Amino acid sequence: METLIEELKTTHQKTLQETDTQLSLTLESLESAVEFVSAMSEDEEMMFQILKEWESSLHQEKRDITIKKSQKDYHRVLSKVGKHLVSLPSNEIPFLTSKKLEKELMDQLIAEHLYRIGDFELGDQFLKESGSTIPEGFRGLMGKMHKILGQLDERDIGSALNWVHQTLQIRDKDSVNEKEVKKNKNKKESKKGTEIKKGMEIKKEMEIKKKEEEIEIEIEMEMEIEKDKEKEKEKEKNKIGKETNNTQQQQILKKTHSFEFRLHKAFYLNLLLKNELKEAINYSRQWFKQFASTHMKEIKQLAGCLVYSNGFAKRRFPELFNGSVWLQLHSEFREIYCLVAGIPSHSPLELLCQAGESAVSVLKKVSGLISINTGDELPMEIPVDNNFKFHSSFICPVSKERSTQKNPPVLLKCGHVISKSSMKTLLEGGKTKFKCPYCPVITNSQIDCIEIKF
């Protein structure tokens, strides 16, 4: 079934591209014929002769036959999918039918899916009748997204560019604020250093005085040192969390910057399609400079389109003028918008259905061999596509930190898992061996520890 669906997707895409290219070429030749005929408006016989020649050339090129052939290939694969669905057995799987889904969760997934596909009226009606709720602000986020997507469908990039600039400004402000916080922290740390030095001077002065006062000062200093150690540990934890946030922000900035270039690229190509060469040159001079360091190869190709005027650029660079650029913008904006909003780019309900469809054949075979009564877990691993594999992040049970690439989880000799930073704290003082925090087994850090990568 998966291979049939993939074949259907590829043939559908090929059919769309073939139809679009053939129709655009036909329209282009028709426009050139109309321009030539309008110039010869006085001679009617010449006009009819030109139109007949255009009609005969159109039949010779057989563009309608190529469109029909691509449509025929698509319907052939579509009929295969229908036959396969009819031939599927209708027997139920006891394990699946006995499971009761959480109604509230399923209602929320269905409502969110309706808002994701842009059917707001049906989503509102579903929430009203089911009595379920969705996260606050989700409907507004999807409404804004579909408003921008609708304008992109009309080849208007104004609202999308405004959103990109707002996003970049917010991210830049966050990075500036982080730098200011770091500066303030450095100032505070320098102040603490001076305070400790003053405390040491006071201690030296008090050594001359009574022994009781010396003991009190020593106790206070030890307490301050312990507090400083605790604060340093907290700083290390915060650093690890900030490192993950910084990498995520850098990815968002990089993708948003690349998407901004694609917006300008699409608008520039649209100007070339309208044969507005002067406007296209001025537009490229205004906007393409800032992307020279990252997209120079594409800018050179776009500049080369100017050489081929009067429709020849379509033939020289068909991949730029067949409409696929705007389709890519559509999917790319959806992905980046969801990434910035902190929500999944794909519908969870759609992913669940697709993963379930790929796993149901294995479950049918297994249910006929063994009885599955293991609660929420299956007794075997179900093979699914890589698109449906999601790994949970590991949180250290000792330090309560989230694992990162710089702070990976470590498997101990006893089988327990802790983070690398927790292992380092247990090895303070030049130790090579340490006791597991959860059992009496001694682990050698140089031999027994294994980094877990997932």
Disulfide bonds with the S-S distance in Angstrom:
none
